[in-house]
Amino acid sequence: MSDGEHRPAVIVKVWNKENGMVNLQVFTDGVNDGPLYESGLLWQTSVEHSDAKMVRTWHWPERE
């Protein structure tokens, strides 16, 4: 996946409530994200929360 691309995910494990570190199951855009992501799922471990939306972090979806 390109750095900075936002993808939906499900939190499957909370490691640290203070910094928001979690494990995620990320829903990819299949082969559009590259051949490694053709299954449509990507397991990401120890992902920190960031309101600044830094690369390889998670944040709550924007709301209008």
LOROGU-92250 format. One record per residue: residue in one letter; x, y, z of N, C-alpha, C in turn. Coordinates in nm, 2 decimals, padded with zeros to 4 digits, always signed. Layout:
residues N
marnu,nu,nv,nw,cau,cav,caw,cu,cv,cw
A,X,Y,Z,X,Y,Z,X,Y,Z $
...
This chain:
residues 64
marnu,nu,nv,nw,cau,cav,caw,cu,cv,cw
M,+00.08,-00.12,+00.00,+00.00,+00.00,+00.00,+00.09,+00.12,+00.00 $
S,+00.04,+00.23,-00.06,+00.11,+00.35,-00.07,+00.11,+00.41,+00.07 $
D,+00.23,+00.47,+00.11,+00.23,+00.54,+00.24,+00.13,+00.65,+00.24 $
G,+00.06,+00.65,+00.35,-00.04,+00.76,+00.38,-00.18,+00.72,+00.33 $
E,-00.20,+00.61,+00.26,-00.34,+00.57,+00.22,-00.42,+00.53,+00.34 $
H,-00.54,+00.58,+00.35,-00.63,+00.54,+00.45,-00.71,+00.41,+00.41 $
R,-00.72,+00.32,+00.50,-00.80,+00.20,+00.48,-00.88,+00.17,+00.60 $
P,-01.00,+00.11,+00.58,-01.08,+00.07,+00.70,-01.02,-00.05,+00.77 $
A,-01.04,-00.06,+00.90,-00.98,-00.17,+00.98,-01.07,-00.20,+01.10 $
V,-01.05,-00.32,+01.15,-01.12,-00.36,+01.27,-01.01,-00.38,+01.38 $
I,-01.03,-00.33,+01.50,-00.94,-00.35,+01.61,-00.97,-00.49,+01.66 $
V,-00.87,-00.58,+01.67,-00.89,-00.71,+01.72,-00.82,-00.74,+01.85 $
K,-00.73,-00.64,+01.89,-00.67,-00.65,+02.02,-00.62,-00.52,+02.07 $
V,-00.65,-00.48,+02.19,-00.60,-00.35,+02.25,-00.48,-00.39,+02.34 $
W,-00.37,-00.33,+02.31,-00.25,-00.36,+02.38,-00.23,-00.26,+02.50 $
N,-00.25,-00.14,+02.47,-00.22,-00.03,+02.56,-00.32,+00.08,+02.55 $
K,-00.41,+00.10,+02.65,-00.51,+00.20,+02.64,-00.46,+00.34,+02.65 $
E,-00.34,+00.36,+02.71,-00.29,+00.49,+02.73,-00.24,+00.55,+02.59 $
N,-00.17,+00.48,+02.51,-00.13,+00.53,+02.38,-00.21,+00.47,+02.26 $
G,-00.31,+00.39,+02.29,-00.40,+00.34,+02.19,-00.34,+00.24,+02.10 $
M,-00.24,+00.16,+02.15,-00.17,+00.06,+02.07,-00.26,-00.06,+02.05 $
V,-00.28,-00.10,+01.93,-00.38,-00.21,+01.89,-00.32,-00.30,+01.79 $
N,-00.38,-00.41,+01.77,-00.36,-00.50,+01.65,-00.49,-00.48,+01.56 $
L,-00.47,-00.47,+01.43,-00.57,-00.45,+01.34,-00.58,-00.55,+01.23 $
Q,-00.70,-00.57,+01.18,-00.73,-00.64,+01.06,-00.77,-00.53,+00.96 $
V,-00.68,-00.50,+00.86,-00.70,-00.39,+00.77,-00.76,-00.45,+00.64 $
F,-00.87,-00.38,+00.59,-00.93,-00.42,+00.46,-00.86,-00.34,+00.35 $
T,-00.79,-00.41,+00.27,-00.72,-00.35,+00.15,-00.81,-00.34,+00.03 $
D,-00.75,-00.28,-00.07,-00.82,-00.27,-00.20,-00.78,-00.38,-00.29 $
G,-00.75,-00.49,-00.24,-00.70,-00.61,-00.32,-00.58,-00.58,-00.40 $
V,-00.58,-00.63,-00.52,-00.46,-00.61,-00.61,-00.44,-00.46,-00.64 $
N,-00.54,-00.38,-00.63,-00.51,-00.23,-00.65,-00.41,-00.18,-00.55 $
D,-00.39,-00.24,-00.44,-00.29,-00.20,-00.34,-00.16,-00.27,-00.36 $
G,-00.16,-00.36,-00.45,-00.04,-00.44,-00.48,-00.06,-00.59,-00.47 $
P,+00.02,-00.67,-00.53,+00.00,-00.81,-00.53,+00.01,-00.88,-00.39 $
L,+00.08,-00.82,-00.30,+00.09,-00.87,-00.16,-00.05,-00.86,-00.09 $
Y,-00.14,-00.78,-00.14,-00.26,-00.75,-00.07,-00.39,-00.80,-00.14 $
E,-00.37,-00.90,-00.23,-00.48,-00.95,-00.31,-00.58,-01.02,-00.23 $
S,-00.55,-01.07,-00.11,-00.65,-01.14,-00.03,-00.75,-01.04,+00.03 $
G,-00.72,-00.91,+00.03,-00.82,-00.81,+00.08,-00.80,-00.79,+00.23 $
L,-00.72,-00.87,+00.30,-00.69,-00.85,+00.44,-00.55,-00.84,+00.47 $
L,-00.51,-00.75,+00.57,-00.38,-00.73,+00.62,-00.38,-00.73,+00.77 $
W,-00.30,-00.81,+00.83,-00.29,-00.81,+00.98,-00.17,-00.71,+01.02 $
Q,-00.20,-00.61,+01.10,-00.10,-00.52,+01.14,-00.10,-00.52,+01.30 $
T,+00.02,-00.54,+01.35,+00.04,-00.55,+01.50,+00.10,-00.42,+01.55 $
S,+00.07,-00.40,+01.68,+00.13,-00.28,+01.76,+00.12,-00.15,+01.68 $
V,+00.00,-00.12,+01.64,-00.03,+00.01,+01.57,-00.07,+00.11,+01.67 $
E,+00.00,+00.23,+01.68,-00.04,+00.33,+01.77,-00.14,+00.43,+01.71 $
H,-00.22,+00.48,+01.80,-00.32,+00.58,+01.77,-00.25,+00.72,+01.74 $
S,-00.30,+00.80,+01.65,-00.25,+00.93,+01.62,-00.36,+01.02,+01.56 $
D,-00.39,+01.12,+01.64,-00.49,+01.22,+01.58,-00.43,+01.30,+01.46 $
A,-00.29,+01.30,+01.45,-00.22,+01.37,+01.34,-00.22,+01.28,+01.22 $
K,-00.27,+01.16,+01.22,-00.29,+01.07,+01.11,-00.15,+01.04,+01.04 $
M,-00.05,+01.01,+01.13,+00.08,+00.98,+01.07,+00.07,+00.84,+01.01 $
V,+00.17,+00.81,+00.92,+00.18,+00.68,+00.85,+00.19,+00.57,+00.95 $
R,+00.13,+00.46,+00.93,+00.13,+00.34,+01.01,+00.07,+00.36,+01.15 $
T,-00.03,+00.45,+01.16,-00.10,+00.47,+01.28,-00.25,+00.46,+01.25 $
W,-00.33,+00.46,+01.35,-00.48,+00.45,+01.33,-00.54,+00.58,+01.39 $
H,-00.66,+00.61,+01.33,-00.74,+00.73,+01.39,-00.88,+00.70,+01.36 $
W,-00.96,+00.76,+01.44,-01.11,+00.75,+01.42,-01.15,+00.81,+01.29 $
P,-01.25,+00.76,+01.22,-01.29,+00.82,+01.09,-01.34,+00.96,+01.11 $
E,-01.31,+01.04,+01.00,-01.36,+01.18,+01.00,-01.51,+01.18,+01.00 $
R,-01.57,+01.28,+01.06,-01.72,+01.30,+01.06,-01.75,+01.43,+01.01 $
E,-01.86,+01.44,+00.93,-01.90,+01.57,+00.88,-02.01,+01.63,+00.97 $
